[in-house]
């Protein structure tokens, strides 16, 4: 669930579209793609993939002349580009000083197709978005793409910039295929994006942008692999993406860039810091994805570390959580992890869930069903902390909201189970039995009979009868 021509980076992310970056970074990839992979409790359904041979073939056709020249396509493409990189750069440095050819293509035309594709993507018109991105890719094949410098001069786009722009557009194509549940088409586009960005030399001025695009491609592939429950390969992709994002920040902090920024205008410095903050926020997103993966794999301590690191990265950019809606997901995740039986940092978890509840109330209202999960979490923690009466009180509030003309739902059952736990700890066994039985009757109507939640409540009910 990311306009051109300016280096703008959004500092607010939640489960929505990431903002489009500079003319070098145009991406519609959104965090609500993540929402289709991860649920709030990190339980995902394995969606079926739809093979789109036509889309994949047409996409590869754009690059067919480049990467299928005998032997292994991938190896030969890398080898050819590596051998000719220095010669091409020398030629381009001279060529860019020459007046643009009559049949040249303006960079604005490429950006226009990208921008239109992003607009279509935001409206959910994925076929139209794919057509726009394909047109941009075709234009980028032209050797005479002309860009206008800040000084107003026209010069040819360098091969490294062209590769970065091509890779960014391919990431956009991959995001479209992710939304359409076409895993094969998405991975094909994203692998091509990694190939293009990987051909930019480390000594090139656009190398940090290439690393950034490559990180986006690897992160998106990780999302697909997570959905396919291939957690081992998913972890590799996330780790490589995190490493690439750290590399971007490192490159942006090098002495050469700092020296350049020291002589830059106030507008240029502002753009630089906005771009760096955007990279920091994207690092926090990938760390969050890694934390969810580690939690699913049962590596709770590693999940806690990655979540805390993600939260720290966001607070460096946005100290005030009230101005960062995306922090809601991080707070919920870290609160859940702190409540794990291996961690038991209940007091810290309570603070995070209180903040989640406050933010939810501000967004949807105090009586909305969406506030019930945070109330249930708070009630659970108070029970663990020994404040059983407060647990009962908050559980009753959650039950009132969840049952107010909204029918039966899972959160109602959780609230009754929490209430039963509190009554049992208060040695009020009769009310505990009533609460547990109500939770079970609710779960039978809204959950599968084989759901493990039923077994947990039955165990608590049996224990109460024994007492």
C-alpha positions as CSV (number, residue, x, y, z in Angstrom):
1,X,0.0,0.0,0.0
2,X,5.0,6.2,-2.9
3,X,6.3,13.9,-7.4
4,X,8.8,13.7,-9.4
5,X,11.3,16.6,-9.9
6,X,11.9,17.3,-6.2
7,X,13.7,15.6,-3.4
8,X,10.7,15.4,-1.1
9,X,10.5,12.6,1.5
10,X,7.5,12.0,3.7
11,X,8.0,11.8,7.5
12,X,4.7,10.2,8.2
13,X,4.1,6.6,7.5
14,X,1.3,4.3,8.5
15,X,-0.5,1.6,6.6
16,X,-0.7,3.7,3.5
17,X,1.2,4.7,0.3
18,X,4.7,5.9,0.9
19,X,5.3,9.3,-0.6
20,X,7.1,9.6,-3.9
21,X,10.6,10.8,-3.5
22,X,12.8,12.8,-5.8
23,X,12.9,12.5,-9.5
24,X,15.3,9.6,-8.9
25,X,13.0,7.9,-6.4
26,X,9.5,7.5,-7.7
27,X,7.7,4.6,-6.0
28,X,4.1,3.9,-5.1
29,X,5.0,1.1,-2.8
30,X,2.8,1.3,0.3
31,X,2.7,-0.1,3.8
32,X,-0.9,-1.2,3.3
33,X,0.7,-3.9,1.0
34,X,2.2,-5.0,4.3
35,X,-1.3,-5.0,5.8
36,X,-2.3,-7.6,3.2
37,X,0.6,-9.8,4.4
38,X,0.6,-9.1,8.2
39,X,-2.4,-8.9,10.4
40,X,-2.4,-6.9,13.6
41,X,-1.5,-10.1,15.5
42,X,1.1,-11.1,12.9
43,X,-1.2,-13.9,11.6
44,X,-1.4,-14.0,7.8
45,X,-3.4,-16.1,5.4
46,X,-1.5,-17.7,2.5
47,X,-2.9,-16.0,-0.6
48,X,-2.8,-17.8,-3.9
49,X,-0.6,-16.2,-6.6
50,X,-1.9,-15.5,-10.1
51,X,0.6,-16.1,-12.8
52,X,0.7,-13.3,-15.3
53,X,2.9,-14.7,-18.1
54,X,1.9,-11.9,-20.4
55,X,2.9,-9.1,-18.1
56,X,6.2,-10.8,-17.2
57,X,7.1,-11.5,-20.8
58,X,6.4,-7.9,-21.9
59,X,8.4,-6.5,-19.1
60,X,11.4,-8.7,-19.8
61,X,11.0,-7.8,-23.5
62,X,11.9,-4.2,-22.7
63,X,15.3,-5.4,-21.6
64,X,15.7,-8.5,-23.9
65,X,18.3,-6.9,-26.1
66,X,20.4,-6.1,-23.1
67,X,20.4,-9.2,-21.0
68,X,20.0,-12.2,-23.3
69,X,23.2,-11.9,-25.3
70,X,24.6,-15.5,-25.2
71,X,25.5,-17.7,-22.4
72,X,24.0,-16.9,-19.0
73,X,21.9,-13.7,-19.4
74,X,22.6,-12.5,-15.9
75,X,26.3,-13.1,-15.8
76,X,26.9,-11.8,-19.3
77,X,24.9,-8.6,-18.6
78,X,27.0,-8.0,-15.4
79,X,30.2,-8.8,-17.2
80,X,29.5,-6.5,-20.2
81,X,28.5,-3.6,-18.1
82,X,31.5,-4.0,-15.8
83,X,34.0,-4.1,-18.6
84,X,32.5,-1.0,-20.4
85,X,31.6,1.1,-17.4
86,X,34.7,3.2,-17.3
87,X,34.7,3.8,-21.1
88,X,31.0,4.7,-21.0
89,X,31.5,7.1,-18.1
90,X,34.3,8.9,-20.0
91,X,32.2,9.1,-23.1
92,X,29.2,10.4,-21.2
93,X,31.2,13.0,-19.4
94,X,32.1,14.5,-22.8
95,X,28.7,13.8,-24.3
96,X,26.8,15.5,-21.5
97,X,28.6,18.8,-22.3
98,X,27.4,18.7,-25.9
99,X,24.0,20.2,-26.9
100,X,21.2,17.7,-26.8
101,X,20.2,16.0,-30.1
102,X,17.1,17.1,-32.0
103,X,15.4,13.7,-31.3
104,X,16.2,13.8,-27.6
105,X,13.6,12.9,-24.9
106,X,13.1,15.3,-22.0
107,X,13.4,13.7,-18.5
108,X,10.1,15.5,-17.7
109,X,8.3,13.1,-20.1
110,X,9.6,10.1,-18.1
111,X,8.6,11.8,-14.8
112,X,5.2,12.5,-16.3
113,X,4.5,8.9,-17.0
114,X,5.8,7.9,-13.5
115,X,3.6,10.5,-11.9
116,X,0.5,9.4,-13.8
117,X,1.3,5.8,-12.8
118,X,1.5,6.8,-9.2
119,X,-1.8,8.6,-9.4
120,X,-3.5,5.5,-10.9
121,X,-1.8,3.3,-8.3
122,X,-3.2,5.4,-5.5
123,X,-6.7,5.1,-6.9
124,X,-6.3,1.3,-7.3
125,X,-6.3,1.4,-11.1
126,X,-3.5,-1.0,-11.4
127,X,-3.8,-1.8,-15.2
128,X,-3.5,1.9,-16.0
129,X,-0.6,2.3,-13.6
130,X,1.2,-0.6,-15.2
131,X,0.8,1.0,-18.7
132,X,2.2,4.3,-17.4
133,X,5.3,2.6,-15.8
134,X,5.8,0.6,-19.0
135,X,5.8,3.8,-21.1
136,X,8.4,5.3,-18.7
137,X,10.6,2.2,-19.1
138,X,10.4,2.5,-22.9
139,X,11.5,6.1,-22.8
140,X,14.4,5.2,-20.5
141,X,15.8,2.9,-23.1
142,X,16.5,5.9,-25.3
143,X,20.1,7.0,-25.4
144,X,19.2,10.7,-25.6
145,X,17.3,11.4,-22.4
146,X,17.9,15.0,-21.5
147,X,17.7,16.4,-18.0
148,X,17.7,20.1,-17.0
149,X,20.2,21.0,-14.2
150,X,19.5,23.4,-11.4
151,X,21.4,26.0,-13.3
152,X,19.0,25.6,-16.2
153,X,21.4,23.8,-18.6
154,X,20.4,20.7,-20.6
155,X,22.5,17.6,-20.5
156,X,22.2,13.9,-21.3
157,X,21.2,11.6,-18.5
158,X,24.1,9.5,-17.3
159,X,23.9,5.7,-17.6
160,X,24.0,5.4,-13.8
161,X,21.1,7.7,-13.3
162,X,19.2,5.9,-16.0
163,X,19.8,2.6,-14.3
164,X,18.5,4.1,-11.0
165,X,15.4,5.5,-12.6
166,X,14.8,2.2,-14.5
167,X,15.2,0.2,-11.2
168,X,12.8,2.6,-9.4
169,X,10.2,2.2,-12.1
170,X,10.6,-1.6,-11.9
171,X,10.0,-1.5,-8.2
172,X,6.8,0.4,-9.0
173,X,5.8,-2.4,-11.4
174,X,6.5,-4.9,-8.7
175,X,4.3,-3.1,-6.3
176,X,1.5,-3.2,-8.8
177,X,1.9,-7.0,-9.2
178,X,1.9,-7.4,-5.4
179,X,-1.4,-5.6,-5.2
180,X,-2.8,-7.9,-7.9
181,X,-1.5,-11.0,-6.1
182,X,0.7,-11.8,-9.0
183,X,3.7,-13.1,-7.1
184,X,5.6,-14.3,-10.2
185,X,5.2,-11.0,-12.0
186,X,6.2,-9.1,-8.9
187,X,9.4,-11.1,-8.3
188,X,10.4,-10.9,-11.9
189,X,10.1,-7.1,-11.9
190,X,11.8,-6.7,-8.5
191,X,14.7,-9.0,-9.5
192,X,15.3,-6.9,-12.6
193,X,15.3,-3.8,-10.4
194,X,18.0,-5.4,-8.3
195,X,19.9,-6.2,-11.4
196,X,19.7,-2.6,-12.7
197,X,20.6,-1.0,-9.4
198,X,23.4,-3.4,-8.8
199,X,25.2,-2.3,-12.0
200,X,25.8,1.2,-10.6
201,X,29.5,1.4,-9.5
202,X,30.3,2.2,-5.9
203,X,32.3,5.2,-7.0
204,X,29.4,6.7,-8.8
205,X,27.6,9.8,-7.4
206,X,24.3,7.9,-7.7
207,X,25.4,4.8,-5.9
208,X,23.5,5.7,-2.7
209,X,20.3,6.0,-4.7
210,X,21.0,2.7,-6.3
211,X,21.4,1.1,-2.9
212,X,18.2,2.6,-1.8
213,X,16.2,1.2,-4.7
214,X,17.8,-2.2,-4.3
215,X,16.8,-2.1,-0.6
216,X,13.2,-1.4,-1.7
217,X,13.2,-4.3,-4.1
218,X,14.6,-6.8,-1.6
219,X,12.1,-5.6,1.0
220,X,9.2,-6.2,-1.4
221,X,10.5,-9.6,-2.3
222,X,10.7,-10.4,1.4
223,X,7.0,-9.4,1.8
224,X,6.1,-11.9,-1.0
225,X,8.1,-14.7,0.6
226,X,6.6,-14.0,4.0
227,X,3.1,-14.4,2.5
228,X,4.3,-17.6,0.9
229,X,5.6,-18.7,4.4
230,X,9.1,-19.1,3.1
231,X,10.5,-17.5,6.2
232,X,14.1,-18.5,5.8
233,X,14.5,-16.8,2.4
234,X,12.3,-13.9,3.6
235,X,14.8,-13.3,6.5
236,X,17.7,-13.2,4.0
237,X,15.9,-10.6,1.9
238,X,15.0,-8.4,5.0
239,X,18.6,-8.7,6.3
240,X,20.0,-7.6,2.9
241,X,17.5,-4.8,2.7
242,X,18.5,-3.5,6.2
243,X,22.2,-3.7,5.3
244,X,21.5,-1.7,2.1
245,X,19.6,0.9,4.0
246,X,22.4,1.3,6.5
247,X,24.8,1.7,3.6
248,X,22.7,4.5,2.2
249,X,22.8,6.4,5.5
250,X,26.6,5.7,5.7
251,X,27.1,7.1,2.2
252,X,25.0,10.1,2.9
253,X,27.2,10.8,5.9
254,X,30.5,10.5,4.2
255,X,32.9,13.4,4.3
256,X,32.4,14.2,0.6
257,X,28.7,14.7,1.0
258,X,29.1,16.6,4.3
259,X,31.7,18.8,2.6
260,X,29.3,19.5,-0.3
261,X,26.4,20.2,2.1
262,X,28.6,22.7,4.0
263,X,28.8,24.8,0.8
264,X,25.2,24.2,-0.2
265,X,22.3,26.7,0.0
266,X,19.7,26.5,2.7
267,X,17.3,24.9,0.3
268,X,19.8,22.2,-0.7
269,X,20.6,21.5,2.9
270,X,16.9,21.2,3.7
271,X,16.4,18.8,0.9
272,X,19.4,16.7,2.0
273,X,18.1,16.4,5.5
274,X,14.6,15.5,4.3
275,X,16.0,12.8,2.1
276,X,18.2,11.4,4.9
277,X,15.2,11.5,7.3
278,X,13.2,9.6,4.8
279,X,15.9,6.9,4.5
280,X,15.9,6.6,8.3
281,X,12.1,6.1,8.4
282,X,12.4,3.4,5.7
283,X,15.0,1.7,7.7
284,X,12.6,1.6,10.6
285,X,9.9,0.0,8.4
286,X,12.2,-2.8,7.3
287,X,13.4,-3.4,10.9
288,X,9.7,-3.6,11.8
289,X,9.1,-6.2,9.1
290,X,12.1,-8.2,10.4
291,X,10.7,-8.0,14.0
292,X,7.4,-9.5,12.8
293,X,9.2,-12.3,11.0
294,X,11.3,-13.1,14.1
295,X,8.2,-13.1,16.3
296,X,6.6,-15.6,13.9
297,X,9.7,-17.8,14.0
298,X,9.6,-17.7,17.8
299,X,12.8,-15.7,18.2
300,X,11.2,-13.3,20.7
301,X,14.4,-11.6,22.0
302,X,15.5,-10.8,18.5
303,X,12.0,-9.5,17.7
304,X,12.2,-7.2,20.7
305,X,15.6,-5.9,19.6
306,X,14.5,-5.2,16.1
307,X,11.3,-3.5,17.2
308,X,13.1,-1.3,19.7
309,X,15.7,-0.3,17.0
310,X,12.8,0.5,14.6
311,X,11.2,2.7,17.3
312,X,14.4,4.5,18.1
313,X,15.0,5.2,14.4
314,X,11.6,6.8,14.1
315,X,12.0,8.9,17.2
316,X,15.2,10.3,15.8
317,X,13.2,11.8,13.0
318,X,9.8,12.3,14.7
319,X,10.3,12.7,18.4
320,X,6.6,13.4,19.1
321,X,4.6,10.2,18.6
322,X,1.4,12.2,18.2
323,X,2.7,13.4,14.8
324,X,3.6,9.9,13.6
325,X,0.5,7.7,13.0
326,X,2.7,4.8,12.0
327,X,4.1,4.6,15.5
328,X,0.8,3.1,16.4
329,X,1.9,-0.2,14.8
330,X,5.2,-0.2,16.5
331,X,3.7,0.5,19.9
332,X,1.2,-2.3,19.5
333,X,4.0,-4.7,18.4
334,X,6.4,-3.8,21.2
335,X,3.7,-3.9,23.8
336,X,2.7,-7.4,22.6
337,X,6.3,-8.6,22.7
338,X,6.8,-7.1,26.2
339,X,3.8,-9.2,27.4
340,X,5.3,-12.4,26.1
341,X,5.9,-15.0,28.8
342,X,9.7,-15.0,28.0
343,X,9.9,-11.2,28.5
344,X,7.2,-10.1,31.0
345,X,7.9,-6.4,30.9
346,X,4.3,-5.6,31.8
347,X,4.8,-2.1,33.2
348,X,6.5,-0.9,30.0
349,X,3.9,-2.7,27.8
350,X,1.2,-0.9,29.7
351,X,2.5,2.5,28.8
352,X,2.7,1.6,25.1
353,X,-0.9,0.2,25.0
354,X,-2.2,3.3,26.8
355,X,-0.7,5.4,24.1
356,X,-2.2,3.1,21.4
357,X,-5.6,3.5,23.0
358,X,-5.2,7.3,23.2
359,X,-4.3,7.5,19.5
360,X,-7.1,5.2,18.5
361,X,-9.7,7.2,20.4
362,X,-8.5,10.4,18.7
363,X,-8.8,8.8,15.2
364,X,-12.0,6.8,15.4
365,X,-13.7,7.9,18.7
366,X,-13.9,6.4,22.2
367,X,-16.9,4.1,21.4
368,X,-15.6,2.6,18.1
369,X,-14.9,-1.1,17.8
370,X,-11.3,-0.4,16.8
371,X,-10.5,0.7,20.4
372,X,-11.5,-2.6,21.9
373,X,-8.2,-4.5,21.2
374,X,-6.2,-1.9,23.1
375,X,-8.6,-2.1,26.0
376,X,-8.3,-5.8,26.1
377,X,-4.5,-5.6,26.1
378,X,-4.7,-3.1,29.0
379,X,-7.0,-5.3,30.9
380,X,-4.7,-8.3,30.4
381,X,-1.7,-6.4,31.7
382,X,-3.6,-5.1,34.8
383,X,-4.5,-8.7,35.6
384,X,-0.8,-9.7,35.3
385,X,0.2,-6.8,37.5
386,X,-2.3,-7.9,40.2
387,X,-4.9,-5.1,39.8
388,X,-7.8,-7.5,39.2
389,X,-10.6,-5.0,39.9
390,X,-9.3,-2.6,37.3
391,X,-9.1,-5.6,34.9
392,X,-12.8,-6.3,35.5
393,X,-13.7,-2.7,35.0
394,X,-11.8,-2.3,31.8
395,X,-13.1,-5.6,30.5
396,X,-16.7,-4.5,31.1
397,X,-16.0,-1.3,29.1
398,X,-14.6,-3.4,26.2
399,X,-17.6,-5.7,26.3
400,X,-20.0,-2.7,26.2
401,X,-18.3,-1.3,23.2
402,X,-17.9,-4.6,21.4
403,X,-21.5,-5.7,21.9
404,X,-23.3,-2.4,21.3
405,X,-25.2,-3.4,18.2
406,X,-22.2,-4.9,16.5
407,X,-22.9,-8.6,16.8
408,X,-20.5,-11.2,18.0
409,X,-16.8,-10.8,17.4
410,X,-13.5,-12.2,18.6
411,X,-12.7,-9.2,20.8
412,X,-15.9,-9.8,22.8
413,X,-14.6,-13.3,23.6
414,X,-11.2,-11.9,24.6
415,X,-12.8,-9.4,27.0
416,X,-14.9,-12.1,28.7
417,X,-11.9,-14.3,29.0
418,X,-9.9,-11.5,30.7
419,X,-12.8,-10.8,33.0
420,X,-12.9,-14.5,33.9
421,X,-9.2,-14.5,34.7
422,X,-9.6,-11.5,37.0
423,X,-12.6,-13.1,38.8
424,X,-10.7,-16.3,39.3
425,X,-7.7,-14.4,40.8
426,X,-10.2,-12.6,43.1
427,X,-11.5,-16.1,44.1
428,X,-14.9,-15.1,42.7
429,X,-15.3,-18.5,41.0
430,X,-19.0,-18.3,40.2
431,X,-18.5,-15.1,38.2
432,X,-15.3,-16.5,36.6
433,X,-17.3,-19.6,35.4
434,X,-20.0,-17.3,33.9
435,X,-17.4,-15.2,32.1
436,X,-15.5,-18.2,30.7
437,X,-18.7,-19.9,29.5
438,X,-19.8,-16.6,27.8
439,X,-16.4,-16.4,26.1
440,X,-16.7,-20.0,24.8
441,X,-20.3,-19.5,23.5
442,X,-19.1,-16.3,21.7
443,X,-16.1,-18.1,20.2
444,X,-18.1,-21.0,19.0
445,X,-20.2,-18.6,16.9
446,X,-17.3,-16.5,15.5
447,X,-14.3,-18.8,15.5
448,X,-13.4,-22.1,13.9
449,X,-14.0,-25.0,16.3
450,X,-10.4,-26.1,15.9
451,X,-9.1,-22.6,16.9
452,X,-6.6,-23.0,19.8
453,X,-8.2,-20.1,21.6
454,X,-11.1,-22.4,22.5
455,X,-8.7,-24.9,24.1
456,X,-7.1,-22.2,26.2
457,X,-10.4,-21.0,27.6
458,X,-11.5,-24.5,28.3
459,X,-8.4,-25.1,30.3
460,X,-9.1,-22.0,32.4
461,X,-12.7,-23.0,32.9
462,X,-11.6,-26.5,34.0
463,X,-9.1,-25.0,36.4
464,X,-11.8,-22.8,37.9
465,X,-14.2,-25.7,38.4
466,X,-11.4,-27.5,40.3
467,X,-10.8,-24.5,42.5
